[in-house]
Amino acid sequence: MNIGIIVYSQSGNTASVCEKIKNSLEAAGHMPTIDMIEISGNPEKGFASITIEKAPDPSAYDGIVFASPVQAFSLALPMNKYMSTITGLSGKTIVCFVTKQLPFKWTGGSHALSQMSKSCSRAGSKPVGTEMVIWSSKHREADIDVSAAKITGLFEQG
């Protein structure tokens, strides 16, 4: 399956997890591509201050992993802005993934995944699954490996 890993990563943490997801998908025989969202502007100044300079085209893929950090207890504004514009997800296998710093899922992670899921549904496809990596976890590397394997498994089923 041709899978796009469409990612916004501010610090590089989310992008590093996407590399592991890509490797896992390749090992399972898929053809994954990491496709970065690029912005200009300052997300700290709000939604209107962000311009999406590179918006990956989800129509190029059979399946998609949308990946983003959680910021301010919500989906990172650049990913939120990007996802507000996507269309044409009907018939695609979709997985949503976030990274976050705070230790509890309810400190923004669950909300961010809900935001992503709603955007996907609006664009024509409900995600088959979601994953979250808590960056501050002492088991982070093992958690990343488990998430990569789960995401790969969702594409095997989907």
C-alpha positions in Angstrom: 0.0 0.0 0.0 1.2 3.5 -0.9 1.1 5.3 2.5 1.7 9.0 3.2 2.9 10.0 6.6 1.8 13.6 6.7 3.5 15.3 9.6 3.9 18.6 11.3 6.8 18.6 13.7 8.1 21.7 15.4 11.0 20.4 17.4 11.7 17.2 15.4 10.3 14.8 18.1 7.2 13.9 16.1 9.3 13.6 12.9 11.7 11.1 14.6 8.7 8.9 15.6 7.5 9.1 12.0 10.9 7.6 10.8 10.2 4.6 13.0 6.7 4.3 11.7 8.0 4.5 8.2 10.6 1.7 8.9 7.9 -0.5 10.4 5.6 0.0 7.4 8.5 -0.7 5.0 9.3 -3.9 6.8 5.7 -5.0 6.3 5.9 -4.4 2.5 4.3 -1.0 2.3 5.6 2.0 0.4 5.6 4.8 3.0 6.6 8.4 2.3 7.1 11.1 4.9 5.5 14.3 3.7 6.2 17.3 5.9 3.9 20.2 6.4 5.9 23.4 6.1 4.8 26.7 7.6 5.8 30.4 7.9 4.7 32.6 10.7 4.6 32.1 14.4 2.1 29.5 15.8 2.4 31.2 19.2 0.7 34.2 17.8 -2.4 32.3 16.8 -4.1 30.6 13.9 -4.2 33.7 11.6 -0.5 34.2 11.9 0.3 30.9 10.3 0.7 30.3 6.5 1.0 26.8 5.2 3.8 27.0 2.7 3.8 23.2 1.8 0.5 21.3 2.1 1.0 17.7 1.3 -1.7 16.3 -1.1 -3.5 13.3 0.6 -4.9 12.2 -2.7 -1.5 10.9 -3.7 -1.8 8.0 -1.1 -3.9 4.9 -0.6 -3.5 5.3 3.2 -2.4 8.1 5.4 -0.9 8.6 8.9 -1.5 12.1 10.1 1.1 13.0 12.8 1.4 16.1 15.0 2.5 17.2 18.4 0.1 18.4 21.0 0.5 22.0 21.9 -1.4 24.0 24.6 -3.7 21.0 25.3 -4.8 20.8 21.7 -3.7 19.8 18.2 -0.8 22.0 17.1 -2.2 25.0 15.2 -0.3 24.3 12.0 -1.7 20.8 11.7 -5.1 22.1 12.7 -5.0 24.7 10.0 -3.7 22.1 7.4 -6.5 19.6 8.4 -9.2 22.3 8.1 -8.4 22.4 4.3 -8.1 18.7 3.4 -10.7 16.9 1.3 -11.0 13.7 -0.6 -10.2 11.1 2.0 -13.1 8.8 1.1 -11.9 5.2 0.6 -8.5 5.7 2.3 -7.2 4.0 5.4 -6.4 6.7 7.9 -4.5 6.6 11.2 -4.0 9.7 13.5 -1.0 10.0 15.7 0.2 12.6 18.3 3.2 13.1 20.5 2.9 15.1 23.7 5.0 16.0 26.7 2.6 15.9 29.7 2.1 12.4 31.2 -1.7 11.9 31.0 -3.7 11.3 27.8 -6.4 13.8 29.0 -3.8 16.6 29.1 -4.5 17.5 25.4 -3.7 14.2 23.7 -7.2 12.9 23.6 -8.5 16.3 22.5 -6.0 16.6 19.7 -6.8 13.1 18.4 -10.5 14.0 18.5 -9.8 17.1 16.5 -7.9 15.1 13.9 -10.6 12.5 13.7 -13.3 15.1 13.1 -11.3 16.7 10.3 -10.8 13.3 8.7 -14.5 12.5 9.0 -15.4 15.8 7.5 -13.1 15.0 4.6 -14.7 11.6 4.0 -13.0 8.9 6.0 -13.1 8.0 9.7 -9.7 7.0 11.1 -9.3 3.2 11.7 -7.2 4.0 14.8 -5.2 6.5 16.8 -1.9 6.4 18.7 -0.2 8.6 21.2 3.4 8.8 22.5 4.0 10.6 25.7 7.5 12.1 25.3 8.2 12.4 29.1 7.6 8.6 29.6 10.5 6.7 30.9 9.4 3.9 28.5 9.3 6.3 25.6 11.4 4.2 23.2 9.4 1.1 23.9 6.2 3.0 23.5 7.3 4.3 20.2 8.1 0.8 19.0 4.7 -0.4 20.2 2.9 2.5 18.4 4.8 1.9 15.2 3.8 -1.8 15.3 0.1 -0.9 16.1 0.0 1.6 13.2 1.5 -1.0 10.8 -1.1 -3.5 12.0 -3.9 -1.1 11.3 -2.8 -0.9 7.7 -2.6 -4.7 7.5 -6.3 -4.9 8.6 -7.5 -1.8 6.7 
